[in-house]
Amino acid sequence: MPIFNSTNFERQGNTDNDVQLENTEEVCNAIIKLSSSALRSIKIFTPDLEYKLYDNETFRETLLNFARGNRHANIQILVNDISFAVQRGHQLIRLAQKLSSAMKIKITPEEYTDTNIAFIQIDQSDFIFKTNSANPHALQCSCKNRTDKLLEYFTPAWEQAEIAPQSKQFHI
């Protein structure tokens, strides 16, 4: 069973450039800033598409511009439970339907859902990490060691995950 050890994760590796984000507004602004600088990939690991962070026009536009301005753009989102986001009409679901070649939303395999972590990773170099999705505090970092650990956790989960049917574009 895959286990992500978040104990002392925030203190591992190089902590010189770490930025503690104290509230939802700071986290949102950091997400938009980092996503705006993406060159190749954006990976999101989230329990429910955290609407306070990801369901806003500025972030949607950032992803849209990234995908349209880069033929190598790759946006991968793993979500534990998409039902609440579907009920809310989350903007990322509609965007995934529109950008089906660049953006995919998959359902996190069950063995990866017990970690109670959430993160966004940009180009395998920068990330924002939360140890509890309900907590507004987060860590923004560019430590290679911790970035690699998140990628080692995300990649097999992504490979095992199934596409969220709600994110597929329907053709009539």
C-alpha positions in Angstrom: 0.0 0.0 0.0 1.5 3.4 -1.0 2.2 5.6 2.0 3.3 9.2 1.9 5.1 10.1 5.0 4.3 13.7 5.7 6.0 13.6 9.2 8.6 16.3 9.1 8.2 16.6 5.3 8.2 20.4 5.6 11.7 20.3 7.2 13.4 17.8 4.9 15.9 18.9 2.2 16.7 22.6 1.5 14.4 24.9 3.4 16.1 28.2 2.6 13.5 29.3 0.0 10.4 27.9 1.8 7.5 30.3 2.2 4.8 29.7 4.8 1.3 30.6 3.4 -1.0 31.5 6.2 -4.5 31.8 4.7 -6.6 30.8 1.7 -5.9 34.1 -0.1 -2.1 33.7 0.1 -2.4 30.1 -1.1 -4.6 31.1 -4.1 -2.2 33.9 -5.1 0.8 31.6 -4.9 -1.0 28.9 -6.9 -1.8 31.5 -9.6 1.7 32.9 -9.6 3.4 29.5 -9.8 0.9 28.2 -12.5 1.6 31.3 -14.6 5.2 30.4 -14.7 4.6 26.7 -15.8 6.6 25.6 -18.8 5.5 22.0 -19.2 3.4 20.5 -16.5 1.0 21.2 -13.7 0.1 18.3 -11.3 -2.6 18.7 -8.7 -3.3 16.2 -5.9 -6.5 17.1 -4.1 -9.3 15.5 -2.2 -12.2 17.3 -3.9 -10.9 20.0 -6.3 -10.8 22.4 -3.3 -13.2 25.1 -4.6 -11.7 27.8 -2.5 -8.4 27.4 -4.2 -9.1 26.1 -7.7 -12.7 27.2 -8.6 -12.0 30.8 -9.7 -11.8 32.6 -13.0 -8.2 33.7 -12.6 -6.9 30.2 -12.1 -9.1 28.9 -15.0 -7.7 31.6 -17.3 -4.1 30.8 -16.1 -4.6 27.1 -17.1 -6.3 28.0 -20.3 -3.5 30.3 -21.3 -0.9 27.7 -20.3 -2.6 25.0 -22.4 -3.2 27.2 -25.5 0.2 28.8 -25.4 2.2 25.6 -25.1 1.7 22.5 -27.3 3.6 20.4 -24.7 1.3 21.6 -21.8 0.2 18.8 -19.5 -2.2 19.4 -16.7 -2.9 16.3 -14.5 -5.4 16.4 -11.6 -6.0 13.6 -9.2 -9.1 14.0 -7.1 -10.4 11.6 -4.4 -14.1 12.6 -4.8 -15.4 14.7 -7.7 -19.1 14.6 -6.8 -19.1 17.9 -4.7 -17.2 19.7 -7.5 -19.7 18.4 -10.1 -22.6 19.6 -8.0 -21.0 23.0 -7.6 -20.3 23.3 -11.4 -16.6 23.6 -10.7 -14.8 25.5 -13.5 -12.0 23.0 -13.8 -14.4 20.2 -14.8 -15.7 22.3 -17.7 -12.2 23.4 -18.6 -11.0 19.7 -18.7 -13.9 19.0 -21.1 -12.7 21.9 -23.3 -9.0 21.1 -23.1 -9.2 17.3 -23.4 -5.8 16.8 -25.0 -3.9 19.0 -22.5 -5.9 18.5 -19.2 -7.0 15.3 -17.5 -8.9 14.8 -14.3 -8.6 11.3 -12.8 -10.0 9.7 -9.7 -7.3 8.9 -7.2 -6.9 5.1 -6.6 -8.3 4.1 -3.2 -4.9 3.1 -1.7 -3.8 6.8 -2.2 -6.8 8.5 -0.6 -5.9 8.1 3.1 -2.9 10.5 3.2 -4.9 13.7 4.0 -2.4 15.8 1.9 -3.0 18.1 -1.0 -0.5 19.7 -3.4 0.1 21.4 -6.7 3.4 20.8 -8.4 4.7 23.0 -11.3 7.3 21.6 -13.8 8.8 19.2 -11.3 10.5 22.1 -9.6 8.1 24.1 -7.4 5.1 23.1 -5.3 2.6 24.2 -2.7 1.9 21.5 -0.1 -0.8 21.2 2.5 -0.9 18.5 5.2 -4.6 18.9 5.6 -6.9 20.1 2.8 -9.3 21.7 5.3 -6.5 23.8 6.9 -5.7 27.1 5.1 -2.0 26.9 5.9 0.4 25.7 3.2 4.1 25.5 2.3 5.5 26.9 -1.0 8.8 25.4 -1.9 11.3 24.6 -4.7 13.4 22.0 -2.9 14.4 19.3 -5.3 14.4 16.5 -2.6 10.8 17.2 -1.6 9.7 17.8 -5.2 11.0 14.4 -6.1 9.2 12.8 -3.2 5.9 14.3 -4.3 6.5 13.2 -7.9 7.3 9.6 -6.7 4.0 9.6 -4.9 1.9 11.2 -7.7 3.2 9.3 -10.7 2.2 5.7 -9.8 -1.2 7.1 -8.5 -1.7 8.8 -11.8 -0.8 5.7 -13.8 -3.3 3.6 -11.8 -6.1 6.2 -11.8 -9.1 6.2 -14.1 -10.4 9.2 -16.0 -13.2 10.9 -14.2 -16.2 10.4 -16.5 -17.6 13.8 -15.5 -14.5 15.4 -17.0 -14.8 13.9 -20.5 -16.1 15.9 -23.4 -19.4 14.6 -24.7 -20.1 14.5 -28.4 -23.6 14.6 -29.7 
